[in-house]
Amino acid sequence: MTALSYEFKAVDSRGHTRTGMTEANSWDEAYRRVVSTGLTPVSVKEHRRRRKGRLHRITLRDVSQFTYQLSVLIEARIPIAEGLRSIAREESNAALASMIEDIAAGIATGSSVTAAMSGYRDVFGDVYIETINAAEKSGNLVRILSHLAEMLDREVETRASLRSALMYPICVFVALIAAVTFLMIFVVPRFVTMFESRGIDLPLATRVVIGMSHAITSYWWIIAGSAVIAVVVLRRVASTAHGSLLLDRCVHRLPIVRGALQSAALARFAHVFGLSISSGLSMMDCLEMGGRAAGRPLLLQDARRLATQVSQGGRLGEVLQDCPYISGFARRLISAGEQSAELPNMCRIIARHYDREVTYITRNMATLIEPIVVLALAAMVLGLALAIFLPMWNSMALLG
């Protein structure tokens, strides 16, 4: 794991005040490091960067662009701190510019790239920071940064495709709920008054609709409160390991959504797993990071099971058979990569395959979902129409 950054204020042998930063795993270690330089520490505290406030405005695309710029600076042998400051001056996003300036300041005071960025784990994520740390130690920082930028770009495209594919059914669903609510509140009560004044015998479907209308108009606050409580409970459940795993299993029962989620997760897993291997991390750490980066609890569970079995002496190609989330295609290529010592290349092939799979699924998702949405819409409209007009038809039949 990466060391923490500590700010220190100290006095040298001439009585001059010195300030700076050092990396250490604990406060005691940081204190000893300052003393070892011949300085007398006045204060040593963990370096806390300006993480709060407007950092939520730093998007994944911003991180991708920053990663690419950093790789270019290092490859061109431009002083990193100076180059980052020039980038920050040209940056229109104030939050991003502030973060880049802070990272540049940390590097200028002698911190490593990893230590300077570690205060922004909220922005970069643990997987990103640990990958940079391993790459920096192995001397592969330029290549890993380039791969990271490509991976993040692909992630941005995947998220945009998923949002675009889901926008149509979500908009139709919201419009449908709004229309039904309007009918229940304003239209159905008028028909109820008319039916009661004429003493019409109401069929079951009409009584059900009238009951729903009465519940919405009279107990809307209970319905709204129940919806809020349900959302809060789901969020609490999703925040626990067991709950998130249970919800992930439920989501993966959905036939159309499952393919997109599984392909996207396998692509992210392969990207990060291959990058981690290239960075020089241990197999167990690579599996753990790949599982965390996938974003799916089911895949994380499989990855942790793999890491445990590998740590106990199992071969990766053999223990992969116990991981149902990882597809047969991915298992075969990973096994082949392990045998041929080409595991990072095989991971890139897997990631490229599943990236294409996600693109195909998302492009056709609207086409697949549209008939289901239309059928649901038609069934609901037909049910409401029959519930309202059946009593009128029955009364006209009796009069005739």
Secondary structure, DSSP 8 states (H G I E B T S, - for coil): ---EEEEEEEE-TTS-EEEEEEEESSHHHHHHHHHHTT-EEEEEEE-----SSSGGG--HHHHHHHHHHHHHHHHTT--HHHHHHHHHHH-S-HHHHHHHHHHHHHHHTT--HHHHHHTTHHHH-HHHHHHHHHHHHHT-HHHHHHHHHHHHHHHHHHHHHHHHHHHHHHHHHHHHHHHHHHIIIIIHHHHHHHHHHHT----HHHHHHHHHHHHHHHSHHHHHHHHHHHHHHHHHHHTSHHHHHHHHHHHTTSHHHHHHHHHHHHHHHHHHHHHHHHHT--HHHHHHHHHHHH--HHHHHHHHHHHHHHHTT--HHHHGGG-SSS-HHHHHHHHHHHHHT-HHHHHHHHHHHHHHHHHHHHHHHHHHHHHHHHHHHHHHHHHHHHHHHHHHHHHHHHH-
